Each structure stands twice: as structure tokens, then as C-alpha cells.
């Protein structure tokens, strides 16, 4: 028995060692080495918001001129209108813009809040948002214009008076990446028409469409008196058409022909027809009515053409913006949709000609981004909506002025709080180090432009110990030698030797041939 136990002892020892190795291997698999390492000091930090081509700085609400005097209840009602589609999204898709999906939390809070006076509305914005003064990079102010909803006469059928058709979107109009069944196509980018089954060419421009390129296809929604009414409806993006029987047809933007918008007012200024300080939509209309032949040529300079869709709205309803919600006169603005998110609050302050052409009415209001336009480009650029009708059109047509912008950002995107966690750059080198190691490229140094330094393998391969010592005449003292060595360009490293590639023949497989005997 004892002999048998002694004979099995080595086997038991080997079994125990093998079991220990297996346990160690399993521990490495289940608990890898990097799991015990400490985390990096800055793991995946949230950077401050970045709005392309803009500059912004934090500002206190108390330092915003006119903030306390504004009617925040009107702004809150417009904001809550924008929050309806934002809060209704159960699984919102990611948005690459700066604010992204951050408006969802304030919108949910606005939906649940019971606010009926201006003080509570102002407290709501101050609780959920942070103000940032924003402008285009290198500029101090932004730029505002105005727009409205025209009210024009029209007819469902073509008559001797109503001869200008209002077209809906043609079926052969295509935008790459967008389905034809979409409710509204982008207002920028290339647009094509299909020839045959596969060939795509640019769509017709304004002149071709006015000359009848798409006539006879049943695309007419209604008919207007002249091309000027249609042009201003296309510029504004919507219109109310009063029919002969007293009813109203509401039309909204649906698509465009792919050509960039050209402002006819700028052409009149460049041709010295209307002075810049007197330019307005009313002046443009008056000039076109007085010069019908020249108006056709001027209008066709703008190759852009807008197609409409008929919307079911009553006379009491306001126009619907690009966000899909009704606009609020005096509180809704159109912004650059490539930079900003619909529903973003902006406080705009400036002196605008609201009461008359020469007046400087203080304009200090909290506005809500609910619309866009092809001419609205930039971080501090807005088109102010003033409602429908002739009077609204007069006010909107006078606006082409600078203004100051303050964007309200949700507190979840506080740039100051995020900036505190950002790693700071290394300290600047001392003045002594900067002189000893100047950051200059020897090849771009004008002193070495005439004779660039030549560095060869032979010169760099020479050992430093074999170098001839400098003569006393060449080095009169120790200090100049150090200075000369500093200004001398640093030699480049020895070039890598060229090694010819050795071609290795692949292993040839020897096959044996077998004779099959019959």
C-alpha cells in the first residue's frame, strides 16, 4: 500500500500543477489585464458645442438689453408649439447639429408646466436655458430680414385676367437621396428631371418654365394676375389666394427647380436703379409695375423657381413653417437649418424700421426658430415673420438691418461646465529655450534660400571624434561658437539605404506522372 502511494504521488503532483495552470488561464480570460488598469484622466469627454463658422460667449440674462421687459408668455406659447413634434418622438434619431436632441428635456418640461403669466414664462427660460451671445466668426452682429404671407387675387380656372399658373410639383422632378413621396423637398441642392428610364438632366429654369416647358400636364393649382404676384409668393414661400367666389386657397412651398436664388433687389442696386438705403419689396413691386418689359428680363435673372402644394387651412390659421407647425407673427423666425435646430429660442435686439421707413424702433424679443429659407445662411441670420396681408408685407419689406443675437442653449450643453473638464495645453517654453531651439524650417528660411544646406551620407557618416578642431581664428571666443552652433541648421538623418528586393521563387511542387496500364 505504501509503495503504491509513493508510486502515484508524482502523478498527483502533475495533476495538481495542470489544474493550477488551467485556473490561471481561465482567470486571465475572465479578468483581462487591462481591467485592473486605472482609467485615463479624460475618458471620452463631452466637448463644448461647436457651431460652424460662429463665435459665442456666455452672457448673463441681466446683461441682455430688454430681456426683463419682453412678453415672455408669447414666446413661451410659440416655444410650446414647437415642442409638440419634438416631445412626440418616442425614438428620436440623432441630429448632427450643435444642439442635437438637447431640446427634448426642456420641451417635456414645457409640456408639463402650467404657465399663464409672463413672470412664470421668464422663470421657465431662465431655469432651463443658458444664454450665449452668438455671431459669425470675426463679426460682432448678425443680420435680419422680414417675410410675410401675401394675400393675392386668383382664380381656379384660366381667364383673360388670370393668366399666370401656380404649379404643383411635377412628377418628373427628382432630388437624389429623397423619395418623391416626401411631403416637402429640400430648398437647396441639385434637382433633376428624368429623360427616358435612366438619364437625369438639370430641371428647367425660370425662363423655360415661364415659356411653357411644363404646360398642359395638369399641374395648375390656380391662376394669378401677373408674374410679380407669383414671384413674391415664391420668395415668401406661401400665399393666400382669394378666389372670385370669396373662398381662399392656401398654398405652401413644396419643391424648387434646383437653381440658387438670386435676389432681384440686389440687381436693381447694382444697376443703380434703386438706392440701397431705399430698397424694399414695395419699391421692387412699384418698379416692376412701371417697367413691365424690363421686369421680365430682371425676373428671369433669378433662375430659381418654386412649386407649391395646397394645404387645408382656414382663414384664421397662420402659415405653416418648415418645422410643420403654425407660425406666430412677431415670434417665429426662419434660420439656417444646416446649423440650428427647429425650436431653438433666440433673443434678437436691434433698432429696426418697424413703424416707418425712417424709424428706429427698439426691437428686443425672444423668437423661436420654426422655419428656414434658401437665402438664410449663417449662425446669426434670421428672417422675422410678421403675419399675412399688405401691412405685414410693408414692415417685412423694409427690414435689411444688423442685429445682435443671443441663443438660448439647454443647460445640459453648458459650454463653461464642459470647458472645465478639458485638458489644458502644455506650458509655453521659456524664452531661453525658445532662443536655443528656434522653430524655423531651414528649407523655408530666407537666409538659406540662395544656398540650401547639403546633407549627404558621407558627411553624416563621419564620426564626431575625427572632425578637425576649429582654428583659433575661426573661433575667437566660447560664446560666439555657441551662437553659431545654434543658428546652424540641424542636419537631417542619414537616408535609408536602398535594399534591392530579393525575389524568392515559390516552391515548385513536383508532380509524378503515373502511367495507367490497361
C-alpha positions in Angstrom: 0.0 0.0 0.0 2.7 2.4 0.9 4.7 1.5 -2.2 1.6 2.1 -4.3 1.0 5.5 -2.7 4.6 6.5 -3.4 4.3 5.4 -7.0 1.1 7.6 -7.5 2.5 10.7 -5.8 4.3 12.1 -8.9 1.1 11.7 -11.0 -1.0 13.5 -8.4 1.6 16.4 -8.4 1.5 16.7 -12.1 -2.3 16.7 -12.0 -2.4 19.5 -9.4 0.1 21.6 -11.4 -2.0 21.2 -14.5 -5.2 22.2 -12.6 -3.5 25.3 -11.3 -2.4 26.3 -14.9 -5.9 25.9 -16.2 -7.3 28.0 -13.3 -4.7 30.7 -14.1 -5.6 30.7 -17.8 -9.3 31.0 -17.0 -8.7 33.9 -14.7 -6.8 35.7 -17.5 -9.7 35.1 -19.8 -12.4 36.2 -17.4 -10.5 39.1 -15.9 -8.1 40.6 -18.5 -5.1 42.6 -17.5 -6.5 45.9 -18.8 -9.4 45.6 -16.4 -7.2 46.3 -13.5 -5.5 49.3 -15.1 -6.6 52.7 -13.9 -8.8 54.8 -16.2 -7.4 57.6 -18.3 -7.8 61.0 -16.7 -10.0 62.3 -19.6 -12.1 59.4 -21.0 -14.5 60.4 -23.8 -15.2 64.0 -22.6 -18.1 65.9 -24.0 -16.7 68.9 -25.8 -18.3 72.3 -25.8 -20.8 72.9 -28.6 -19.4 73.8 -32.0 -21.5 75.8 -34.5 -19.7 76.0 -37.8 -18.4 79.5 -38.7 -19.5 81.0 -35.4 -18.2 82.6 -32.3 -20.1 82.7 -29.0 -19.6 83.8 -25.4 -21.6 83.3 -22.3 -23.7 86.2 -21.1 -26.0 86.8 -18.1 -29.7 87.3 -18.5 -29.4 90.5 -16.6 -26.9 91.8 -19.1 -29.3 91.3 -22.1 -30.9 94.6 -23.1 -34.7 94.3 -23.0 -34.8 90.8 -21.5 -36.9 91.8 -18.5 -39.3 94.0 -20.5 -40.2 91.4 -23.1 -43.5 89.5 -23.1 -42.2 86.0 -22.4 -45.6 84.4 -22.3 -46.0 84.9 -26.1 -42.5 83.4 -26.6 -43.4 80.5 -24.3 -46.6 79.8 -26.3 -44.6 79.7 -29.6 -41.9 77.5 -27.9 -44.5 75.1 -26.7 -45.9 74.9 -30.2 -42.5 73.8 -31.5 -42.2 71.3 -28.7 -45.2 69.3 -29.9 -43.3 67.4 -32.6 -40.1 67.3 -30.5 -41.8 65.7 -27.4 -43.9 63.4 -29.5 -40.9 61.5 -30.9 -40.5 58.2 -28.9 -37.3 57.2 -30.6 -35.8 60.4 -32.0 -33.0 60.0 -34.5 -29.6 61.5 -33.8 -29.0 65.0 -35.1 -25.5 66.2 -36.1 -26.2 69.8 -35.3 -24.8 71.5 -32.3 -27.9 71.3 -30.1 -28.8 67.9 -31.3 -31.6 66.4 -29.2 -31.0 68.6 -26.2 -34.3 70.4 -26.6 -36.2 67.3 -25.7 -35.8 67.8 -21.9 -37.0 71.5 -21.9 -39.9 70.6 -24.2 -41.0 67.8 -21.9 -40.8 70.3 -19.0 -42.8 72.9 -21.0 -45.5 70.3 -21.8 -46.0 69.5 -18.2 -45.7 73.2 -16.9 -48.8 75.3 -16.1 -47.7 78.8 -17.1 -50.2 81.6 -17.5 -48.3 84.8 -17.0 -45.1 86.4 -18.2 -43.1 86.1 -14.9 -43.5 82.3 -14.8 -42.6 82.1 -18.5 -39.5 84.1 -18.0 -38.5 82.0 -15.0 -39.0 78.9 -17.2 -36.5 80.1 -19.8 -34.0 81.2 -17.1 -34.3 77.8 -15.4 -33.8 75.5 -18.4 -31.6 77.6 -20.7 -28.2 79.4 -20.7 -27.8 82.5 -22.9 -24.8 82.7 -25.4 -24.1 85.8 -27.5 -23.5 84.4 -31.0 -22.3 85.9 -34.3 -20.4 84.9 -37.4 -16.7 84.4 -36.8 -15.0 87.7 -36.8 -18.2 89.8 -36.7 -20.0 91.4 -33.8 -23.6 91.4 -35.0 -25.9 89.3 -37.1 -28.3 90.3 -39.9 -32.1 90.2 -40.0 -34.7 90.5 -42.8 -38.5 90.1 -42.7 -41.1 87.9 -44.5 -44.8 87.6 -44.6 -47.7 85.7 -46.2 -49.0 87.5 -49.3 -52.8 87.8 -49.9 -53.4 88.0 -53.6 -56.3 87.6 -56.0 -56.7 84.5 -58.2 -58.9 82.0 -59.9 -59.3 78.2 -60.1 -59.6 78.5 -63.9 -57.7 80.4 -66.6 -59.4 83.6 -67.7 -58.4 86.7 -69.6 -57.5 88.4 -66.3 -55.9 85.4 -64.5 -53.2 84.0 -66.9 -50.3 83.1 -64.7 -50.4 79.5 -63.4 -49.3 78.3 -60.0 -47.7 74.9 -60.5 -47.6 71.9 -58.1 -44.6 69.7 -58.1 -44.1 67.8 -61.4 -43.8 64.1 -61.3 -40.5 64.1 -63.3 -38.7 66.2 -60.7 -36.1 64.2 -58.7 -33.8 65.0 -55.8 -31.1 62.5 -55.1 -31.4 60.8 -51.7 -35.1 62.0 -51.3 -38.1 60.0 -52.1 -40.7 61.5 -54.5 -43.4 60.8 -52.0 -41.9 63.1 -49.4 -44.2 65.9 -48.3 -41.6 68.6 -49.0 -38.3 68.6 -50.8 -35.1 70.4 -49.6 -34.8 74.1 -50.7 -31.2 73.6 -51.6 -29.2 71.3 -53.8 -29.4 69.9 -57.3 -32.7 68.9 -58.8 -33.1 66.7 -61.9 -35.7 65.6 -64.4 -35.8 62.2 -66.0 -35.5 61.6 -69.7 -36.4 58.1 -70.6 -35.7 55.5 -67.9 -32.3 56.4 -66.5 -31.0 59.7 -67.9 -31.1 62.6 -65.5 -30.6 66.3 -66.5 -30.9 69.6 -64.7 -34.5 70.8 -64.3 -36.0 73.7 -66.3 -35.0 77.2 -65.1 -37.5 80.0 -64.6 -37.3 81.3 -68.2 -38.1 77.8 -69.7 -41.0 77.3 -67.3 -42.5 80.7 -68.0 -42.2 79.9 -71.7 -44.4 76.8 -71.3 -41.9 73.9 -70.7 -44.4 72.1 -68.4 -47.7 73.4 -69.7 -50.6 71.0 -70.5 -49.7 68.5 -67.7 -52.5 69.4 -65.3 -50.2 70.9 -62.7 -52.1 74.1 -62.2 -53.4 74.7 -58.7 -54.8 78.1 -59.5 -54.2 81.2 -61.7 -52.9 84.7 -60.8 -53.0 88.1 -62.5 -49.3 88.6 -63.2 -45.8 87.1 -62.7 -45.0 89.7 -60.0 -47.6 88.2 -57.7 -46.2 84.7 -58.3 -42.6 85.9 -57.8 -43.3 87.4 -54.4 -45.3 84.3 -53.4 -42.3 82.2 -54.2 -40.0 84.4 -52.3 -42.2 84.3 -49.2 -42.8 80.5 -49.5 -46.6 80.7 -49.0 -49.6 82.7 -50.0 -53.4 83.1 -49.6 -55.2 83.2 -52.9 -58.6 84.9 -52.7 -60.9 83.4 -55.3 -63.8 85.1 -57.1 -66.4 83.2 -55.1 -65.0 84.5 -51.8 -63.2 81.4 -50.8 -59.4 81.1 -50.1 -56.8 78.8 -51.4 -53.8 78.3 -49.1 -50.5 77.3 -50.8 -47.2 76.4 -49.2 -43.7 75.6 -50.5 -43.3 72.1 -51.8 -40.2 71.9 -54.0 -37.8 74.0 -56.2 -36.1 73.5 -59.5 -32.5 73.3 -58.2 -31.1 76.7 -59.2 -29.8 79.1 -56.5 -31.9 82.0 -55.5 -30.8 85.4 -57.0 -32.1 88.5 -55.2 -33.7 90.8 -57.8 -33.3 93.7 -55.3 -29.5 93.3 -55.4 -29.5 93.5 -59.2 -31.5 96.8 -59.0 -29.0 98.2 -56.6 -26.0 97.1 -58.7 -27.6 98.7 -61.8 -28.1 102.0 -59.8 -31.9 101.8 -60.4 -32.9 101.9 -56.7 -30.5 103.2 -54.0 -29.5 100.7 -51.3 -30.9 102.8 -48.5 -34.3 102.9 -50.2 -34.5 99.2 -51.2 -37.7 97.4 -50.1 -40.1 94.9 -51.6 -42.6 97.7 -52.1 -40.0 99.6 -54.2 -39.4 96.4 -56.3 -43.1 95.9 -57.0 -43.6 99.5 -58.0 -40.7 99.4 -60.4 -41.9 96.2 -62.0 -45.4 97.6 -62.5 -43.9 100.7 -64.1 -41.5 98.8 -66.3 -43.2 95.5 -67.4 -40.8 94.7 -70.3 -37.7 95.3 -68.2 -39.4 93.4 -65.3 -39.5 90.2 -67.4 -35.7 90.3 -68.0 -35.0 91.1 -64.4 -37.2 88.4 -63.1 -35.5 85.8 -65.3 -32.2 86.7 -63.8 -33.4 84.6 -60.8 -33.4 81.1 -62.3 -34.9 79.6 -59.2 -38.5 78.5 -59.4 -40.7 77.3 -56.5 -43.5 74.7 -56.8 -46.4 74.8 -54.3 -48.8 72.4 -52.6 -52.3 73.2 -51.5 -52.8 73.0 -47.7 -56.1 72.7 -45.8 -56.0 75.8 -43.6 -58.8 78.2 -42.7 -58.6 81.9 -43.0 -57.9 82.2 -39.2 -54.9 79.8 -39.3 -51.4 81.1 -39.8 -48.9 79.8 -42.4 -47.1 76.6 -41.6 -43.3 76.7 -41.4 -40.7 74.2 -42.3 -41.0 72.6 -38.9 -44.6 71.7 -39.7 -46.1 73.9 -37.0 -48.1 77.2 -37.5 -46.0 80.3 -37.3 -46.6 83.0 -34.8 -46.4 86.6 -36.1 -43.7 88.6 -34.3 -42.3 85.4 -32.6 -41.4 83.0 -35.4 -38.1 83.2 -37.3 -36.5 81.4 -40.2 -32.9 80.2 -39.6 -30.2 78.3 -41.3 -31.4 74.7 -40.8 -28.0 73.3 -41.5 -26.7 74.9 -38.3 -29.7 75.3 -36.0 -32.5 73.0 -34.7 -36.1 73.9 -35.0 -37.5 75.1 -31.7 -34.3 76.9 -30.6 -35.0 80.2 -28.8 -33.2 83.3 -30.0 -33.3 86.7 -28.3 -32.8 89.4 -31.0 -32.1 93.0 -30.2 -31.7 96.0 -32.5 -33.2 99.2 -33.9 -35.5 98.3 -36.9 -37.8 100.3 -39.1 -41.0 98.8 -37.7 -43.2 101.9 -37.5 -41.9 103.6 -40.7 -39.1 103.5 -43.2 -37.0 106.0 -41.3 -37.9 105.0 -37.8 -35.5 103.1 -35.4 -37.9 101.2 -33.3 -36.3 99.2 -30.4 -36.8 95.6 -31.2 -36.0 93.3 -28.3 -37.8 90.0 -28.4 -37.4 86.3 -27.7 -38.0 84.5 -31.0 -38.4 80.8 -31.8 -36.8 79.1 -34.8 -39.6 77.4 -36.8 -38.8 78.0 -40.5 -36.0 78.2 -43.0 -35.2 79.7 -46.4 -32.6 79.2 -49.1 -31.3 82.8 -48.5 -31.0 82.3 -44.8 -27.3 81.3 -44.3 -25.1 81.8 -41.2 -25.2 81.3 -37.4 -26.6 84.8 -36.7 -29.0 85.2 -39.6 -32.8 85.3 -39.2 -35.9 86.1 -41.2 -38.6 87.6 -39.0 -42.2 86.5 -39.6 -44.8 89.4 -39.4 -48.0 87.7 -40.4 -50.2 88.0 -43.5 -51.5 90.9 -45.5 -50.4 94.2 -47.0 -49.4 95.9 -43.8 -47.3 92.9 -42.7 -45.7 93.0 -46.1 -44.7 96.6 -45.8 -43.0 96.0 -42.5 -41.2 92.9 -43.7 -40.1 94.6 -46.9 -38.3 97.3 -45.0 -36.0 95.0 -43.0 -32.4 94.6 -44.0 -30.6 95.5 -40.8 -27.9 94.4 -38.4 -29.0 93.0 -35.0 -27.5 91.2 -32.0 -28.3 87.6 -31.4 -28.4 85.6 -28.2 -29.0 81.9 -28.5 -30.6 80.0 -25.5 -28.9 76.7 -25.1 -30.2 73.9 -22.8 -28.3 73.6 -19.6 -27.3 70.1 -20.4 -24.9 71.6 -23.0 -23.3 74.2 -20.7 -20.1 75.1 -22.5 -18.5 76.6 -19.4 -19.0 73.4 -17.4 -17.7 71.2 -20.2 -14.7 73.5 -20.7 -13.6 73.0 -17.1 -13.0 69.3 -17.8 -11.0 69.9 -20.9 -7.2 69.2 -20.7 -5.2 72.3 -20.8 -2.3 72.6 -23.3 1.4 72.3 -22.2 3.1 75.3 -20.8 4.8 77.6 -23.3 8.6 77.1 -23.4 10.8 79.6 -21.6 12.4 82.5 -23.5 15.8 80.8 -23.2 14.7 77.5 -24.7 12.9 79.4 -27.5 16.2 81.1 -28.4 18.2 78.0 -28.3 15.8 76.0 -30.4 14.1 78.4 -32.9 11.1 76.9 -34.6 12.1 77.6 -38.1 12.3 75.4 -41.1 15.8 75.6 -42.7 14.4 75.0 -46.2 11.9 77.9 -45.8 14.4 80.3 -44.1 15.1 83.2 -46.5 18.7 83.3 -45.3 19.2 79.8 -46.7 17.1 80.3 -49.8 20.1 81.1 -52.0 22.2 78.0 -51.0 20.2 75.3 -49.2 22.2 73.1 -46.9 23.5 69.9 -48.5 23.5 66.8 -46.3 24.9 63.6 -47.7 25.6 60.2 -46.3 29.3 60.8 -46.4 29.2 63.9 -44.2 26.8 62.5 -41.7 28.7 59.2 -41.5 31.9 61.0 -40.4 32.5 60.4 -36.7 32.4 63.4 -34.4 35.8 62.4 -32.9 37.6 62.5 -36.3 36.3 66.0 -37.1 39.1 68.6 -37.3 39.0 71.1 -34.4 38.3 74.7 -35.3 41.2 77.1 -35.6 41.6 79.9 -33.1 41.0 82.4 -35.9 37.7 80.8 -36.7 36.5 80.7 -33.1 37.7 83.8 -31.2 35.8 83.1 -28.0 33.5 80.5 -26.5 30.2 82.5 -26.6 30.2 83.1 -30.4 30.8 79.4 -31.0 27.7 78.5 -29.1 25.6 81.1 -31.0 26.9 79.9 -34.3 26.1 76.3 -33.5 22.5 77.3 -32.6 21.8 79.2 -35.8 23.3 76.4 -37.9 20.5 74.2 -39.3 20.1 70.8 -37.7 21.4 68.1 -40.1 18.9 65.7 -41.5 19.2 62.0 -40.6 21.0 59.7 -42.9 18.8 58.5 -45.7 17.6 54.9 -45.5 19.8 52.7 -47.7 18.2 51.2 -50.8 18.0 47.4 -50.5 17.2 45.5 -53.6 14.3 43.2 -53.1 15.3 39.6 -53.4 12.9 37.7 -55.4 12.2 34.3 -54.0 10.8 31.7 -56.3 7.8 29.9 -55.0 8.2 26.3 -54.0 7.6 24.2 -57.0 5.5 21.2 -56.4 6.9 18.1 -58.2 4.1 16.0 -59.6 4.6 12.5 -60.6 3.0 11.1 -63.6 1.6 7.7 -63.3 1.0 5.5 -66.2 -2.2 3.8 -66.2 -1.9 0.3 -67.6 -4.8 -1.0 -69.4 
